[in-house]
Amino acid sequence: MKFIGWIGIIHAVFIVFWMRFNIIFSIMNPIAIEEGETLAQIGMDYHTSFIGYLAMDHGSKSFMMLLTIAVPIATFYLLKRKVKFELYNIIGLFSGSLGFLLYSLSLMLQASSVAYAFNLYKSDVNEFTDAFALLLYEWTMLEGGFSTSIYILANILIAIWVIILSRGLQLYTSEHKVSVFGLITGILHIIAYLISWVLLMFGMQVIHTLTEAIGLLFVVWIFLVGVVIVKGKLKLSETHSQS
């Protein structure tokens, strides 16, 4: 189980690393805004100056999400003996595993789509290929495209897993602070992403503004769960061993 704990810790550290790195990178390489250019043109000109950067960001995060699937699988086996919790445990396993898988797929779609758009734009074949590349970038990164719907669904599924696991920890372990924090995080996560989904249907792209803080809460929670597992504290209470 310690290996699974380290995956949770690495997941949190990895996400925080990329957040800090992106902030530093944007400060060192500010975006040049020219009058008359659209957001798509500004973004395309900026990212084509750093080919591979955005794809590396999304691609590495995609791999991390695939690796994190091991955490809901491991926590499922931790609570497997709890007969009264069996149905919830199965739902948690399905939600967590599918959620991280879809999250990974969403990032892969964005990484591959923008990489293709950048290469097409850089080739500078004619004005039609440039226009198509700009439209593809705008639909994928600015409008969200298909990947954003997958991203929202993935986060809702992950939030369901967080709530179920936190409830299980609350009932059957002594880690009550982590479980309560997880319940709060999961509920806020679902509310934020449901609102984002509704706004997306009305063409309002405010996902990052609305969900960034909630995402940080999840990062803190999975880090705490990882630490608890590594320290060997995530053990079922004897008083509930047959529940």
N, C-alpha and C positions, 0 to 999 in steps of 0.2 A: 504493500500500500504506500510505502514511502515514495516509490517512484511516481505514483499517481499524484501525490502531494507536490512533488517537484514540478510536475507538468502544470499544475495550477499556479504555482509561484512563478515559473518561467513565463506562463501566459501573461500574467499581470505585468511582470517586469518588461516583457517584450512590447506590449501595447504602450506602456508608459515611455519606453525608450523611443518608439516611433513618434509619439506625440511631441516629445521634447526635441527630437531630431528635426521634425518637420517645422517646428517653430523657429529653431536656430537657422535652418536652411532658408526659410522664407525671409528672415532678417538679413542674412548674408547675401541673398539673391532676391531683392525686391522686384515686384512686378512693375514693368514699365507700361504705363497707360497712355495711349495716344488718342487724341480727340477723333471721334468718328468711328472708332473700332467697336465692334460688338464684344460681349463677354466671351463668346466662343473664340473669336479671333485673338483676343488678349491671352486667353488661356492656352490656345494652341501655339501661339508664338512663344509663350513662356516655356511650356513643357517640351516643345521640340528643340529647345536649347539644351535640355537635360534629358536626352533620350534614355529610356530605361529606368529613370528614377521612380516615376509613378508606378510603372509595372513591377519594379522591385518591391516597393512599398506594399502594394496590394497582393502581389504574388506570395511574399513571405508571410503576410498576415493570413492568407488563405491556407498555407501549409500549417500555420500555428493552430488555426481553427480545426483542421482535420486531426491534428495531434490531440487536441483538447477533448475530442469525442471519448477518449479513454476515461475521463473523469466521471461523466454520468454512468458509464458502464461499471466502473469500480464502485461507485456509491450505491448502485443498484444491488450489487452483490453484498454490500455491507448491510443493507436493510432487508435482504431476501428472506431471512428467517422470520420476519415479522408478519404473521399470517393476516392480522387485521389491517395491515398497511400494504398488503400485496398488490391490490389493484392500483392504488396511488403510485406505488413503486414502479409498476410496469408502465404507467402513463408517464412518469418522470423519466424513465429510461428512453422511451420512444421520443418524448419531447426534446430532451437534452441532446440525444444523438442526432436526431433529424435536424434540430436547430443549428447545431455547429456544422453539420454537413451542408445545409442550405446557405449558411453564412459563408462558408468556404467557396461554394459555387458562385455566390453573388460577387465575391471579390475576384474570383477567376474570370468571370464574365466581363467585369469592368477592366481588369488588367489586360486581357486579350483584345478587347474592343478598342481601348484607347491606344494600345501599342500599334494595332493595325491602322488606326486613324492617323497617328503621328507619322508612321512610315509612308503612308499615302500622301500626306501633306508635304512631307520633306521631298518626296519624289518630284513634285512640281511638274506633273505631266501636262496638265492643262487646267483651265478654270473650272471645268466640271468635276474633276477629281478633287480639287481643292474645296469646292462647295460641298461635295459628298463627305469629305473628311471632316469639315466643320460641322455639318449636320450630325454626323455620327458622334463626334465629341460632345456636341451640345446635348444630344439625346441621352448619351451614356453618363456624362459627368454632371451636367447642369440640370437637366430635366429628370435625371434618375433612370429613365428607361426601365426595361424589364428587371434589371438587377436590383433596383431599389425596392420593388414589390417583394422580391425574394428576401431582401435584407430585412424588411419590416417583419415579414412572416417568420423569418429565422429568429429574430430577437424576441418575438412574442412566445415562440416555442421554448426558447432558452429561459425566458422569464417564468414560464409554467414549471420548468424543471427546477429552477431556483426556489420557487415557492414550495413545491412538493418536497424537495430535499431538506429545506429549512424546517418544514413542519416535521419531517421525520427525525431530524436532529433534535428538535425541541421535545419530541415525545420520548425518544429512546436513548439520548445521550445527555451528557452534562454540559454540552456547549450551547447554553441558552442565549448568550450574547450574540454569538455568530448566527444562530438560527433566527433570532428576532431581527437582526440587521438584514439577513437574507429575505425574510418575509416582507419587510418594508421595501427593500430594493426591488424584489420581484413584482410587487403590486405597482410601484411607481413606474417600473419598466413597461408593464402591460398598458397602463393608462397613457404613458407618453407615446408609445408606438401605435396604439389604436387611434389617438388623436392625429398622429402623423399620417396614418393610412387614410383617414377621412379627408385631411387637408390635401393629400396627394391626389385623391379622386377629383378634387376641385382645382387641380393644377397648381396648388400652392406648395412650393418646394422649400419647407422650413425645417426639414428633418434634423439637420445637424444642430441648429439653434435650440431645438426643443429637447433633444435626446442626449446631447454631449455630457451633461452633468450626471444624468441617470446612468450612462455608460461607465462613467468613472466610479460610481457606487458599485457597479457589478465587478469592475476590476479589483476594487478594494475587497469585496466579498470573496471572490475566488482566490485572492491572495491569502486571506485569513483562513479559508478552508484548507488551502495547501499547507500553510504553516501548521495548522492543527493536525493534519494527517502526518506530516513529516515528524512532528514531535511525538507521535504515537498517542495523542489524546482522544482521537476519534474512535472511542470504544462504546459499545452498547452497554447501557446501565444494567446491572444485574437484576434490579427490581422489575425490569421490563423484558427480561431475556426470553420469556415465553409468550409475550403478547402478540 
